Amino acid sequence: MKHLLILGCGWVGEELAKLYQSKGWQVWATTTQEEKCHRLKSDGIFAYVHNFDQEKELDLPLEVRFDAVVTSVPATAKNSLEDLGFRFYQVFRALSAIAYDKHYFLSSVGVYPDIDGTFDERYNEEDKLTPKLRFAEKRIQSLPETTVFRLGGLFGKQRIFAKYFQDKIVTTGDQPANFIHLDDVLGLIDGAIEQKIQNGIYNLVCPEHPLKKDVIMKSAEKYILSYPAGFEPKDSFQKVVLGEKLPLMLNYTFKYPSPLDF
């Protein structure tokens, strides 16, 4: 039997846990929420309540060698570098104590600068990358057999873009959408784990980049939501993040190639 560990089992992590459980894997997961821990356990997942901001041992089974570990512990703008340093030291310490074959860290395309330009995984101007996100990536990349997935804006199921702009003034409508659907995130991660891709950095983003205002209007129509009160463009930088590397490697076909399809 194969084994998967998910550290920081949020929205993506929970769906990934269900996917791999359906494939016959044994799944372990950590969450900061008691309610989610009980839900995961009721689904047959070995779940722990654990907060990596606290100095607390994570009692993972040392006799198990995990075929894959997925870390989805966030690095957010509200955290100081000192706080993030402690958080990711705790993650590093937990993973250093167990045996695993491959490790995948879920980061964000927000690491690329908010300026005009097209960005892929070869972009290496470190001084222009978002400091806190890049700090977390580098800390995690010091672990062996680690790959970083930089996810685009994530939507699907009940997470609908237009929902956040009902009756509001939209200032970002003229920006390109660097988004991805949950189903495609799961498909790409699954393919990467199954094919044991080489370590590196990969962008997970739809191949098409319509303007955000068009995505808002299309999803408002589709889900019968209120339209925005208006559009007043500000900070309309044309930032496009390309995610061709991993799909080409996996020969993957997107279920939702455009955010207009969500």
DRENPA-642284 format. One record per residue: x, y, z of N, C-alpha, C in turn. Coordinates in steps of 0.001 Angstrom, whole numbers, padded with zeros to 6 digits, always signed. Last residue first. Layout:
BEGIN
XYZXYZXYZ;...
//
This chain:
BEGIN
-014895+028312-016090-015091+027854-014701-016583+027830-014351;-014321+029311-018555-015012+028023-018514-015391+027597-017090;-012792+031517-018245-014155+031744-018733-014986+030467-018694;-010289+030519-017667-011150+030909-016551-012575+031231-016978;-009573+027751-019853-009760+029195-019664-010606+029454-018425;-009414+024993-019738-008265+025739-020261-008367+027254-020088;-010292+022682-017810-010761+024069-017910-009610+024927-018422;-008891+020378-018154-010340+020275-018125-010981+021643-018324;-005975+020156-020150-006745+020886-019151-008240+020599-019283;-004009+017350-020546-005019+018177-021202-005888+018836-020135;-000556+016550-020377-001818+016787-019671-002730+017698-020485;+002014+015486-020594+001054+015326-021691-000370+015481-021155;+003813+016192-018682+002867+015134-018330+001961+014741-019495;+005220+018230-019940+005962+017105-019384+005047+015911-019133;+003149+020002-020497+003900+019394-021594+004643+018151-021117;+002344+020720-017865+001421+020005-018763+002137+019332-019939;+004835+022020-016968+004357+020769-016391+003357+020041-017296;+005096+024326-018772+006172+023355-018517+005642+022007-018021;+003164+026283-018981+003243+025258-020027+004164+024091-019667;+002139+028596-017675+002230+027321-016972+002333+026147-017935;+002912+032041-017294+002772+030875-018162+002955+029587-017361;+001314+034919-016343+002154+033826-015857+001874+032581-016708;+001296+038282-017042+000831+036978-017515+001824+035917-017053;+000317+041465-016308+001153+040357-015810+000537+039042-016260;-000103+044414-016877-000382+043256-017739+000599+042128-017404;-001663+046553-014486-000449+045959-015061-000827+044678-015801;-003496+048547-013520-003843+047610-014599-002599+047055-015287;-004075+050181-011233-003025+049163-011218-003256+048105-012297;-007569+050463-011944-006371+050954-011254-005343+049830-011281;-010699+051076-013460-009381+050441-013531-008298+051206-012758;-013610+050561-012357-012741+051735-012313-011297+051251-012280;-016759+049385-013024-015340+049091-013206-014567+050405-013245;-019603+048621-010856-018902+049313-011922-017449+048905-011981;-020902+046852-009306-021501+048181-009423-020844+048981-010535;-021047+043534-010783-020375+044615-010044-021103+045941-010245;-024151+041643-010723-022999+042212-011402-022291+043213-010480;-025189+038830-008766-025264+040266-009067-023995+040716-009774;-025480+035622-010410-025019+036485-009326-025164+037942-009735;-025802+033190-011917-026914+034091-011578-026569+034904-010327;-023716+031793-012904-024189+031396-011578-025298+032315-011035;-023317+032949-015448-023443+031495-015306-024092+031097-013993;-023051+035700-014913-024143+035209-015755-024399+033724-015509;-020744+035651-013370-021972+036221-012808-023189+035744-013595;-018918+034623-015177-019308+033770-014049-020558+034317-013347;-018773+036798-016994-019177+035462-017464-019647+034600-016295;-017864+038893-015359-019163+038993-016024-019680+037627-016473;-015355+037881-014514-016389+038268-013550-017766+038262-014210;-014023+037577-016941-014270+036394-016105-015393+036689-015101;-013854+040216-017733-014623+039291-018558-014950+038010-017790;-012208+041269-015761-013584+041775-015861-014454+040850-016710;-009774+039956-016213-010560+039614-015025-012008+040100-015132;-009209+038838-019567-009213+039888-018561-010131+039506-017399;-007821+035489-020070-008747+036589-020356-008645+037667-019280;-005628+033475-020703-005567+034572-019732-006504+035718-020122;-005000+029929-020885-005622+031150-021417-005753+032191-020309;-003891+027783-019487-003186+028285-020671-003756+029576-021243;-003882+028149-015883-004599+027926-017147-003777+028435-018334;-001108+026998-013960-001956+028101-014412-002655+027687-015702;+001383+026304-012066+000111+025643-012360-000913+026728-012656;+004849+026205-012622+003656+027044-012516+002427+026210-012882;+007409+024605-010821+006425+024504-011898+005255+025436-011609;+010735+023843-010082+009633+024779-009874+008717+024696-011088;+011967+020567-009105+012089+021886-009709+010933+022774-009300;+012652+017104-009779+012493+018215-008848+012666+019545-009579;+010838+015247-012250+012093+015734-011677+011825+016944-010798;+007948+013231-011385+008654+014247-012165+009933+014699-011464;+006420+010776-011076+007640+011098-010316+008523+012072-011098;+004001+010168-012105+005139+010079-013022+006474+010426-012353;+002368+010567-009855+002373+009268-010526+003612+009099-011414;+002855+013263-009252+003172+012214-008277+003302+010865-008968;+001957+014519-011598+003337+014722-011150+003761+013633-010173;-000740+013745-011660+000167+013322-012728+001624+013432-012321;-001613+015063-009326-001722+013608-009439-000757+013083-010503;-001199+017709-010080-000462+017159-008943-000469+015635-009003;-003003+017844-012257-001573+018076-012463-000741+017508-011313;-005492+017296-011024-005007+016490-012148-003514+016619-012360;-005678+019328-009115-005646+017930-008690-005087+017041-009794;-005754+021523-010866-004703+021428-009848-004555+019978-009410;-008103+020931-012223-006834+020870-012954-005640+020853-012001;-010006+021298-010228-009891+019984-010878-008581+019842-011630;-009708+024043-009590-009336+023012-008629-009127+021656-009299;-008403+026043-012259-009524+025360-011614-008999+024267-010688;-006558+029085-012155-006616+027654-012455-007782+027053-011682;-005346+032265-013496-006165+031419-012638-006008+029954-013016;-004646+035103-014115-003717+033979-013990-004333+032969-013013;-006140+037390-016154-006426+036399-015115-005403+035268-015182;-004913+040719-016657-005110+039349-017135-005329+038401-015951;-006770+043637-015592-005615+042745-015442-005916+041376-016057;-009006+045175-015594-008202+045194-016818-006938+044344-016713;-010138+044968-013009-010775+044314-014155-009941+044239-015406;-009552+045991-010562-008543+045118-011182-009043+044478-012473;-011579+047325-009360-010430+048142-009790-009396+047320-010544;-015009+047401-009148-013863+046540-009464-012728+047408-009996;-017333+048036-006677-016507+048656-007717-015261+047789-007911;-020035+045652-006162-018844+046384-005747-018161+047033-006956;-022044+043849-006657-022428+045212-006268-021242+046048-005771;-019843+041198-006212-021249+041568-006376-021511+042968-005806;-017342+040116-006068-017459+041468-006620-018900+041911-006801;-017181+037489-005353-016433+038443-004524-016610+039897-004973;-018488+036047-007287-019105+036131-005969-018470+037236-005112;-016886+035753-009504-017864+036854-009490-018483+037074-008119;-015419+033379-008893-014770+034700-008929-015775+035833-008788;-016256+030958-006565-016621+031554-007855-016141+032998-007862;-016180+028174-004947-015305+029349-005040-015437+029928-006445;-017557+025839-004931-018276+027034-004466-017414+028298-004511;-015820+024530-007656-016850+024230-006664-017557+025526-006244;-013261+027013-008361-013940+025743-008572-014882+025466-007423;-009922+028495-008245-011384+028540-008238-011956+027164-008566;-007062+030324-007483-007696+029002-007440-009210+029112-007297;-004477+031785-009272-005686+032035-008491-006621+030843-008613;-001837+029285-009632-002561+030486-009990-003746+030700-009064;+000845+027953-007705-000538+027878-008167-001067+029257-008545;+003777+026487-008088+003252+027838-007930+001867+027889-008565;+005273+023858-006511+004189+024172-007437+003686+025570-007118;+008466+022609-006106+007572+023721-005775+006543+023884-006892;+009885+019652-004749+009399+020362-005926+008416+021435-005466;+012526+017918-003190+011434+018889-003088+011154+019575-004418;+014571+016174-002240+013507+015689-003136+012282+016596-003128;+015335+017659+001011+015628+016814-000160+014375+016451-000950;+014931+021155+001790+014626+019754+002060+014921+018912+000821;+015224+023607+000756+016422+023042+001384+016203+021599+001828;+012776+024453-000045+013619+023813-001054+014924+023264-000478;+011832+025788+002198+011320+024452+001911+012209+023713+000910;+013223+028187+001931+013365+027401+003157+012944+025950+002907;+012301+029027-000554+013723+028701-000382+013952+027867+000868;+009566+029483-000020+010003+028526-001035+011443+028083-000798;+009704+031518+001907+009122+030215+002248+009573+029149+001258;+010856+033567+000358+011518+033100+001576+011023+031704+001946;+008889+033991-001524+010157+033401-001963+010958+032881-000774;+006919+035140+000087+006653+033895-000627+007953+033208-001035;+008293+037429+000962+007827+036434+001934+007522+035095+001271;+009051+038928-001464+010018+038414-000472+009501+037296+000424;+008351+038370-004765+007705+038730-003513+008477+038105-002348;+011185+039262-006847+010182+038307-006392+009606+038748-005049;+013247+040965-007316+011916+041412-007723+010807+040450-007294;+015576+039726-006613+015256+040967-005901+013870+041503-006261;+015764+037551-008388+015390+037324-006992+014948+038607-006278;+014987+036854-011312+015404+038117-010702+014932+038137-009252;+014331+034633-012860+015230+034452-011710+015746+035760-011121;+012230+032687-014800+012430+034031-014237+013215+033919-012931;+011579+030177-015589+012982+030591-015768+013266+031973-015176;+008879+029774-015394+009717+029254-014315+011185+029662-014437;+007661+032940-016676+007628+031489-016552+008655+031066-015512;+005818+035831-017420+006707+035152-016477+006539+033637-016577;+005649+038878-019049+005273+037469-019118+006296+036675-018322;+004558+042163-017946+005528+041160-018364+004924+039768-018407;+004155+044788-015662+003932+044309-017030+005000+043273-017370;+003988+043548-012247+004437+044504-013263+004062+043950-014637;+004246+042222-009555+003047+042793-010168+003448+043931-011100;+006540+039407-009675+006221+040819-009408+004974+041290-010155;+005668+036158-008342+006170+036987-009444+005735+038441-009234;+004257+035090-006264+005691+035303-006042+006289+036174-007149;+001759+034451-007083+001945+035767-006485+003397+036075-006180;+001656+031868-007691+002217+032717-008750+002311+034163-008278;+002595+030016-004730+001654+030843-005488+002373+031618-006588;+002981+026657-003505+003248+028086-003389+002251+028826-004280;+003180+023641-002101+002228+024468-002833+002474+025933-002510;+005686+021255-002528+005266+022429-001767+004361+023296-002626;+006324+017847-002239+005774+018897-003094+005252+020039-002222;+008641+015205-002212+007982+016261-001440+007571+017385-002383;+009189+011665-002224+009076+012940-002932+008279+013925-002085;+009698+009728-000151+010350+009650-001470+010346+010987-002197;+010539+009802+003374+009627+010010+002244+010421+009950+000945;+010634+009507+006871+011153+009023+005588+010107+009253+004501;+011069+012201+009313+010378+011058+008704+011064+010654+007401;+012295+014457+010210+012214+013342+011149+011577+012091+010542;+012071+016457+008406+013407+015881+008577+013388+014635+009456;+009491+017294+008752+009796+016462+007588+011180+015821+007684;+009708+018776+011135+008786+017643+011054+009150+016706+009906;+011563+020748+010380+011894+019818+011458+011005+018574+011399;+010154+022151+008420+011428+021502+008092+011755+020426+009125;+008074+023158+010002+007776+022241+008892+009025+021443+008540;+009595+024803+011666+008813+023718+012258+008425+022681+011198;+010575+026572+009800+011534+025756+010549+010812+024566+011163;+008242+027798+009092+008825+026863+008137+010013+026091+008714;+007701+029297+011437+006713+028371+010870+007382+027331+009976;+010005+030904+011750+009662+029899+012768+008726+028845+012185;+009819+032434+009412+011022+031669+009691+010739+030561+010697;+007404+033707+009803+007508+032714+008738+008742+031841+008929;+008124+035421+011890+007076+034427+012097+007175+033314+011051;+010066+036944+010533+010432+036194+011733+009417+035083+012012;+008610+038156+008577+009617+037185+008170+010060+036339+009354;+005140+038247+009635+006487+038813+009549+007446+037731+009060;+002056+037898+007855+003083+037335+008728+004406+038053+008551;+000490+038970+005900+000307+039496+007254+001349+038971+008233;+001009+037546+003585+001581+038887+003712+001486+039416+005137;+001791+034062+004254+000890+035166+003950+001540+036510+004237;+002381+030981+003301+003184+032148+003675+002370+033370+003274;+000749+027898+004392+000855+029161+003649+001905+030123+004194;+001267+024543+003679+001313+025520+004770+001582+026889+004140;+001139+022224+002212+000307+023354+001812+000172+024338+002968;+003053+019649+001050+003004+020696+002072+002232+021892+001529;+002830+016291+000529+002398+017577-000030+002286+018565+001128;+004805+013484-000044+004373+014466+000952+003982+015734+000202;+004761+010058-001014+004706+011482-001362+004246+012292-000159;+005273+007707+000277+005605+007797-001148+005623+009247-001602;+006691+007472+003467+005670+008101+002628+006146+008162+001173;+007162+004816+005498+007861+005630+004492+006802+006160+003525;+006536+004366+008936+005969+004503+007591+006912+005316+006711;+007612+004523+011419+007770+003240+010725+007254+003282+009288;+006929+006904+012493+008297+006784+011998+008511+005490+011226;+004051+008732+012177+004540+007350+012319+005930+007182+011692;+004271+011910+013922+004012+011122+012721+004600+009718+012882;+003616+014055+015957+003867+012633+016211+003485+011783+015001;+005200+016953+016206+004199+016313+015364+004493+014818+015359;+005696+019032+019034+006110+017874+018249+004928+017342+017447;+005586+022542+018929+004945+021313+019374+005381+020176+018454;+005412+025633+018970+006527+024707+019178+005986+023428+019804;+003291+026900+016403+003523+026545+017799+004659+025535+017901;+002831+027135+013799+003275+028354+014478+003549+028103+015958;+001744+024828+012915+003190+024955+012770+003732+026277+013318;-000594+023023+014591-000311+024388+014142+001202+024573+014112;-002752+020279+014236-001379+020752+014457-001201+022130+013842;-004588+017490+014607-004683+018935+014769-003281+019427+015114;-004442+014866+012216-003886+015483+013423-004266+016955+013440;-005738+011819+010773-005674+013277+010867-005159+013734+012224;-005926+009505+008517-005219+009662+009791-004928+011156+009972;-009167+009011+007168-007839+009625+007029-007214+009769+008417;-011798+008217+007191-010769+007186+007182-009360+007702+006983;-013684+010109+007506-013500+009621+006132-012385+008579+006033;-013375+010791+010101-014597+010056+009758-014536+009503+008342;-011036+012292+009872-010995+010994+010543-012219+010150+010186;-012068+014569+008616-011072+013741+007935-011015+012341+008544;-013761+015494+010663-014314+015148+009351-013355+014235+008593;-011955+016050+012709-012990+015028+012924-013577+014564+011587;-010528+018092+011419-009834+016886+011866-010832+015750+012065;-012452+020060+011124-011952+019383+009924-011235+018095+010299;-012760+020747+013843-013902+020257+013062-013434+019492+011833;-010217+021701+014559-010759+020507+015204-011887+019891+014360;-007777+022897+012362-009181+022980+012772-009664+021651+013349;-005350+022732+011221-005415+023552+012438-006823+023551+013033;-004228+019497+010156-005083+020666+009992-005058+021458+011297;-002506+016936+008380-002600+017849+009517-003517+019007+009149;-002859+013487+007390-003025+014923+007139-003014+015699+008447;-002378+010486+005500-002220+011214+006759-002349+012701+006454;-003753+007756+003769-003497+009197+003787-003420+009705+005226;-003113+005004+001718-003357+005465+003077-002913+006919+003158;-004694+004567-001493-003565+004978-000664-004035+005180+000783;-006794+004051-003224-006308+002973-002387-005087+003297-001549;-007956+006071-004535-006996+005282-005313-006378+004154-004493;-009352+007353-002595-010131+006593-003578-009245+005726-004458;-007237+008637-001393-007907+007577-000647-008724+006703-001602;-006722+010531-003311-005754+009451-003101-006322+008326-002254;-009034+012146-003140-008622+011540-004407-007716+010340-004165;-009005+013004-000482-010109+012160-000952-009723+011430-002241;-006651+014554-000549-006764+013413+000368-007857+012461-000103;-007402+016540-002337-006310+015630-002703-006354+014376-001829;-009319+017839-000831-009720+017200-002087-008662+016194-002544;-007666+018760+001228-008769+017849+001536-009245+017124+000282;-005865+020454-000150-005395+019267+000541-006505+018269+000818;-007474+022557-001033-006851+021667-002008-006455+020362-001336;-008224+023553+001567-009214+023232+000532-008648+022241-000486;-005748+022133+003719-006784+023115+003449-007729+022621+002373;-003710+020752+005639-004753+020206+004762-005900+021205+004634;-000866+020747+006398-001660+021938+006125-002792+021594+005179;+000614+018097+004783+000817+019049+005870+000086+020341+005540;-000147+014920+003973-000483+016290+003601-000318+017170+004836;+001236+011933+002770+001144+012854+003904+000850+014249+003383;+000474+008714+001587+000540+010148+001302+000404+010920+002604;+001512+005491+000560+001205+006396+001667+001432+007846+001249;+000419+002271-000741+001166+003521-000807+000654+004503+000245;+000836-001202+000000+000000+000000+000000+000872+001254+000000;
//
